[in-house]
Amino acid sequence: MKKSLLFTSIFLGSILTTTASLAVSQSGVLFLMIAPGARASGMGEGFVAVADDATASYWNPAGLGFQRGTEVALMHSKWFPEFTSDMYYDFVCWSSFWEGVGTLGGHIIYFSYGNMPLTSEYGPDILSWHHSYEVAMAGSFGAPVSQHISAGVSLKAIYSDLGPGQNVERGDGKAMSYAVDVGILARDPVPRLNLGAMVQNIGPDIMYVDADQSSPLPRNLKVGASYRLFGSSYNELMLSSELDLSLVRGLERGEWEWWGNLGSEYWYAQLLALRAGYLYDKYGEIKTATFGAGLRYNIFRFDFGYVTAREGHPLADTMRFSLAVKF
């Protein structure tokens, strides 16, 4: 019986290429590169030097070191609704400050690819269906190492179930791996300026069949800066930027590929936020604007992010919604 792993891999690789650069698309488990949090999405995904909420466990765990209190946030987004109705992305994260220890956090990512067809080797007839999905669970820790500098780390476990392999002896389409993210954040080394950096998804290749056919994790390096142009009790404006460098081909072949992100966020009276950004990825053919908004009431914050793209592009009209609760 010819199974659907090959079909699934080609299909997923083609659509997820649009979430990161072409170099990273040579990797497996590309769902790890989807930007969580509607706030960061609205800011063009330039968040490594911001990382001031619970999503820091993904964007830069060093940001946890400057946080106090407890926060929980979640996000749900339909993915490529023009192609399928059962593909979606869920993200939940949390952070909690422990006096004398630091700030603990973590996140869970669940990506559903929907039902994939299993076919025979003799024709296109569908014999059955398999629900394909991937999940990652991370535990994070961040703490200040000086007045202006914090460091952090995230440890994550990754599980992928793409469907049965081409035959039972060679694999069942399931794989596991683990990875580590390490980050640093400098807050106000000069007034109003933040600098951040992080290496992401450093870990062993993920293997579905054997070592010769394993896929590297989407390893990359993020560096960025954010700057508060002005801030008062009624008006606050921040600009952010980020540069991502693929470590997949860079380390193995010396072919460095990169993509960039620009963002802005304006708050009025700490109640209403307006956001805008820009994604630039020459290799993944993404050059598009992003927009977003936020509303804060008491302990709640609701965020909306919108990614524009040219007509026919898989990222066109992508909308993301998230809710955060801070105690």
For each residue, the residues with C-beta under 8 A, 3 or more apart:
1: 118 120 121 127 167
2: 119 120 121 166
3: 6 118 119 163 164 165 166 167 173
4: 7 8 116 117 118 119 130 163 164
5: 8 9 162 163 164 165 166 171 173 208
6: 3 9 10 166
7: 4 10 11 116 117 119
8: 4 5 11 12 113 116 132 162 163 173
9: 5 6 12 13 162
10: 6 7 13 14
11: 7 8 14 15 116
12: 8 9 15 16 30 113 132 162
13: 9 10 16 17 25 30
14: 10 11 17
15: 11 12 18 80 83 314
16: 12 13 19 20 25 30 31 33 34
17: 13 14 20 22 25 30 284
18: 15 284 285 286 313 314 315
19: 16 30 33 34 35 284 315
20: 16 17 24 25 30 33 218 220 244 246 259 281 284
21: 24 25 244 246 257 258 259 281 283 284
22: 17 25 26 257 283 284
23: 26 246 248 249 250 255 257 283
24: 20 21 27 30 33 218 220 246 248 257
25: 13 16 17 20 21 22 30 284
26: 22 23 215 216 248 249
27: 24 30 215 216 217 218 219 248
28: 160 175 205 206 208 214 215 216 217 218
29: 32 134 136 158 160 177 206 215 217 218
30: 12 13 16 17 19 20 24 25 27 33 34 218
31: 16 34 89 109 111 134 136
32: 29 109 136 158 179 201 217 218
33: 16 19 20 24 30 218 220
34: 16 19 30 31 89 109 111
35: 19 40 41 45 47
36: 40 55 58 75 89 91 93 107 109 322
37: 40 41 47 53 55 58 59 73 75 91 303 305 320 322
38: 41 42 75 292 303 304 305 320 321 322
39: 42 43 53 55 265 273 275 292 294 303 305 322
40: 35 36 37 43 45 46 47 50 55 59 263 305
41: 35 37 38 45 290 292 305 306 307 320
42: 38 39 263 265 275 276 277 290 291 292 293 294 303 304 305 306
43: 39 40 46 47 50 240 263 264 265 275 276 277 290 292
44: 240 261 262 263 276 277 278 279 289 290
45: 35 40 41 242 261 263 277 279 290
46: 40 43 49 50 224 226 240 241 242 261 262 263 277
47: 35 37 40 43 50 51 55 59 60 224 240 242 263
48: 51 59 60 183 196 197 198 222 223 224 242
49: 46 60 185 194 195 196 224 225 226 240 241 242
50: 40 43 46 47 59 63 194 196 226 238 240
51: 47 48 55 56 59 60 61 62 63 64 183 185 196
52: 56 63 66 67
53: 37 39 56 67 71 73 95 324 326
54: 57 67 71 72 73 93 94 95 105 107 324
55: 36 37 39 40 47 51 58 59 73 93 107
56: 51 52 53 59 60 61 62 63 64 67 95 105 140 142 152
57: 54 61 64 93 94 95 105 106 107 138 140 154
58: 36 37 55 91 93 107 138 154
59: 37 40 47 48 50 51 55 56 63 198
60: 47 48 49 51 56 63 152 183 185 196 197 198 222
61: 51 56 57 64 105 140 141 142 152 153 154 181 182 183 198
62: 51 56 65 142 150 151 152 183 184 185 196 198
63: 50 51 52 56 59 60 66 67 142 150 152 183 185 196
64: 51 56 57 61 67 95 102 103 104 105 140 141 142 143 150 152
65: 62 102 103 142 143 144 145 150 151 152 185
66: 52 63 142 144 150 185 187
67: 52 53 54 56 63 64 71 95 97 103 142
68: 97 103
69: 96 97 326 327
70: 94 95 96 97 326 327
71: 53 54 67 94 95 96 324 325 326 327
72: 54 92 93 94 324 325
73: 37 53 54 55 92 93 94 322 323 324 325
74: 90 91 92 93 322 323
75: 36 37 38 89 90 91 92 320 321 322 323
76: 88 89 90 91 321
77: 88 89 318 319 320 321
78: 81 87 88 319
79: 87 88 89 111 318
80: 15 83 84 87 314
81: 78 84 85 87
82:
83: 15 80 87 314
84: 80 81 87 114
85: 81 114
86: 112 114 115
87: 78 79 80 81 83 84 112 113 114
88: 76 77 78 79 111 112
89: 31 34 36 75 76 77 79 109 110 111 112
90: 74 75 76 108 109 110 111 112
91: 36 37 58 74 75 76 107 108 109 110 322
92: 72 73 74 75 107 108
93: 36 54 55 57 58 72 73 74 105 106 107 108
94: 54 57 70 71 72 73 105 106 107
95: 53 54 56 57 64 67 70 71 103 104 105 140
96: 69 70 71 103 104 105
97: 67 68 69 70 102 103
98: 101 102 103 104
99:
100:
101: 98 104 143
102: 64 65 97 98 141 142 143 144
103: 64 65 67 68 95 96 97 98 141 142 143
104: 64 95 96 98 101 139 140 141
105: 54 56 57 61 64 93 94 95 96 139 140 141 142
106: 57 93 94 137 138 139 140 154
107: 36 54 55 57 58 91 92 93 94 137 138 140
108: 90 91 92 93 135 136 137 138
109: 31 32 34 36 89 90 91 135 136 137
110: 89 90 91 133 134 135
111: 31 34 79 88 89 90 133 134 135
112: 86 87 88 89 90 131 132 133
113: 8 12 87 116 132 133 134 162
114: 84 85 86 87 131 132
115: 86 129 130 131 132
116: 4 7 8 11 113 129 130 131 132 162 163
117: 4 7 126 128 129
118: 1 3 4 126 127 128 129 130 163 164
119: 2 3 4 7 123 124 125 126 127
120: 1 2 123 125 127
121: 1 2
122: 125
123: 119 120
124: 119
125: 119 120 122
126: 117 118 119 129
127: 1 118 119 120
128: 117 118
129: 115 116 117 118 126
130: 4 115 116 118 163 164 173
131: 112 114 115 116
132: 8 12 112 113 114 115 116 161 162 163 173
133: 110 111 112 113 161
134: 29 31 110 111 113 158 159 160 161 162
135: 108 109 110 111 158 159
136: 29 31 32 108 109 156 157 158 159
137: 106 107 108 109 156 157
138: 57 58 106 107 108 154 155 156 157 181
139: 104 105 106 154 155 156
140: 56 57 61 64 95 104 105 106 107 152 153 154 155 181
141: 61 64 102 103 104 105 152 153
142: 56 61 62 63 64 65 66 67 102 103 105 150 151 152 153 183
143: 64 65 101 102 103 150 151 152
144: 65 66 102 147 149 150
145: 65 149 150 151
146: 149
147: 144
148: 186 187 188 189
149: 144 145 146 184 185 186 187 189
150: 62 63 64 65 66 142 143 144 145 184 185 187
151: 62 65 142 143 145 182 183 184 185
152: 56 60 61 62 63 64 65 140 141 142 143 182 183 184 185
153: 61 140 141 142 180 181 182 183
154: 57 58 61 106 138 139 140 180 181
155: 138 139 140 178 179 180
156: 136 137 138 139 178 179 180 181
157: 136 137 138 176 177 178
158: 29 32 134 135 136 176 177 178 179 203 206 217
159: 134 135 136 174 175 176
160: 28 29 134 174 175 176 206 208
161: 132 133 134 173 174
162: 5 8 9 12 113 116 132 134 173 174 208
163: 3 4 5 8 116 118 130 132 173
164: 3 4 5 118 130 168 172 173
165: 3 5 168 170 171 172 173 208 209
166: 2 3 5 6 170 171
167: 1 3 170
168: 164 165 172
169:
170: 165 166 167 209 210
171: 5 165 166 174 208 209 210
172: 164 165 168
173: 3 5 8 130 132 161 162 163 164 165 208
174: 159 160 161 162 171 208
175: 28 159 160 206 207 208
176: 157 158 159 160 206
177: 29 157 158 203 204 205 206 207 217
178: 155 156 157 158 203 204
179: 32 155 156 158 200 201 202 203 217
180: 153 154 155 156 202 203
181: 61 138 140 153 154 156 198 199 200 201 202
182: 61 151 152 153 198 199 202
183: 48 51 60 61 62 63 142 151 152 153 196 197 198 199
184: 62 149 150 151 152 196 197 198
185: 49 51 60 62 63 65 66 149 150 151 152 194 195 196
186: 148 149 189 194 195 196
187: 66 148 149 150 194
188: 148 191 192 193 194
189: 148 149 186 193 195
190: 193
191: 188
192: 188 227 228 229 231
193: 188 189 190 225 226 227
194: 49 50 185 186 187 188 225 226 227
195: 49 185 186 189 224 225
196: 48 49 50 51 60 62 63 183 184 185 186 222 223 224 225 226
197: 48 60 183 184 221 222 223 224
198: 48 59 60 61 62 181 182 183 184 221 222
199: 181 182 183 202 219 220 221 222 247
200: 179 181 218 219 220 221 222
201: 32 179 181 217 218 219 220
202: 179 180 181 182 199 217 219
203: 158 177 178 179 180 217
204: 177 178 217
205: 28 177 211 214 215 216 217
206: 28 29 158 160 175 176 177 214 215 216 217
207: 175 177 210 211 213 214 215
208: 5 28 160 162 165 171 173 174 175 213 214 215
209: 165 170 171 213
210: 170 171 207 213 214
211: 205 207 214
212:
213: 207 208 209 210
214: 28 205 206 207 208 210 211
215: 26 27 28 29 205 206 207 208
216: 26 27 28 205 206 219 248 252
217: 27 28 29 32 158 177 179 201 202 203 204 205 206
218: 20 24 27 28 29 30 32 33 200 201 246 248
219: 27 199 200 201 202 216 246 247 248 251
220: 20 24 33 199 200 201 244 245 246 247 248
221: 197 198 199 200 244 245 247
222: 48 60 196 197 198 199 200 242 243 244 245
223: 48 196 197 242 243 245
224: 46 47 48 49 195 196 197 240 241 242 243 261
225: 49 193 194 195 196 240 241
226: 46 49 50 193 194 196 238 239 240 241
227: 192 193 194 238 239 240
228: 192 231 236 237 238
229: 192 237 238 239
230: 235 236 237
231: 192 228 235 236 237
232: 235 236
233: 269 270
234: 268 269
235: 230 231 232 266 267 268
236: 228 230 231 232 266 267 270
237: 228 229 230 231 264 265 266 267
238: 50 226 227 228 229 264 265 266
239: 226 227 229 262 263 264
240: 43 44 46 47 49 50 224 225 226 227 261 262 263 264 265 277
241: 46 49 224 225 226 260 261 262 263
242: 45 46 47 48 49 222 223 224 260 261 263
243: 222 223 224 258 259 260 261
244: 20 21 220 221 222 258 259 260 261
245: 220 221 222 223 250 256 257 258
246: 20 21 23 24 218 219 220 249 250 256 257 258
247: 199 219 220 221 250 251
248: 23 24 26 27 216 218 219 220 251 252
249: 23 26 246 252 253 254 255 256 257
250: 23 245 246 247 253 254 255 256 257
251: 219 247 248
252: 216 248 249
253: 249 250
254: 249 250
255: 23 249 250
256: 245 246 249 250
257: 21 22 23 24 245 246 249 250 283
258: 21 243 244 245 246
259: 20 21 243 244 279 280 281 282 283 284 286
260: 241 242 243 244 280 281
261: 44 45 46 224 240 241 242 243 244 277 278 279 280
262: 44 46 239 240 241 277 278 280
263: 40 42 43 44 45 46 47 239 240 241 242 275 276 277 278 290
264: 43 237 238 239 240 275 276 277
265: 39 42 43 237 238 240 273 274 275
266: 235 236 237 238 273 274 275
267: 235 236 237 270 271 272 273 294
268: 234 235 271 272 273 274
269: 233 234 272
270: 233 236 267 296
271: 267 268 295 296 297
272: 267 268 269 293 294 295 296
273: 39 265 266 267 268 292 293 294 295 296 303
274: 265 266 268 292 293
275: 39 42 43 263 264 265 266 290 291 292 293 294 305
276: 42 43 44 263 264 289 290 291 292
277: 42 43 44 45 46 240 261 262 263 264 289 290 291 292
278: 44 261 262 263 287 288 289 290
279: 44 45 259 261 286 287 288 289 290 307
280: 259 260 261 262 286 287
281: 20 21 259 260 284 285 286 287
282: 259 285 287
283: 21 22 23 257 259
284: 17 18 19 20 21 22 25 259 281
285: 18 281 282
286: 18 259 279 280 281 309 313 315
287: 278 279 280 281 282
288: 278 279 307 308 309 310 313 315
289: 44 276 277 278 279 308
290: 41 42 43 44 45 263 275 276 277 278 279 305 306 307 308
291: 42 275 276 277 305 306 308
292: 38 39 41 42 43 273 274 275 276 277 303 304 305 306
293: 42 272 273 274 275 303 304
294: 39 42 267 272 273 275 301 302 303 304
295: 271 272 273 301 302
296: 270 271 272 273 300 301 302
297: 271 300 301
298:
299: 325 326 327
300: 296 297 323 324 325
301: 294 295 296 297 323 324 325 326
302: 294 295 296 321 322 323 324
303: 37 38 39 42 273 292 293 294 321 322 323 324
304: 38 42 292 293 294 319 320 321
305: 37 38 39 40 41 42 275 290 291 292 319 320 321 322
306: 41 42 290 291 292 317 318 319 320
307: 41 279 288 290 315 316 317 318 319 320
308: 288 289 290 291 316 317
309: 286 288 313 314 315 316 317 318
310: 288 313 316
311: 316
312: 316
313: 18 286 288 309 310 316
314: 15 18 80 83 309
315: 18 19 286 288 307 309 318
316: 307 308 309 310 311 312 313
317: 306 307 308 309
318: 77 79 306 307 309 315
319: 77 78 304 305 306 307
320: 37 38 41 75 77 304 305 306 307
321: 38 75 76 77 302 303 304 305
322: 36 37 38 39 73 74 75 91 302 303 305
323: 73 74 75 300 301 302 303
324: 53 54 71 72 73 300 301 302 303
325: 71 72 73 299 300 301
326: 53 69 70 71 299 301
327: 69 70 71 299
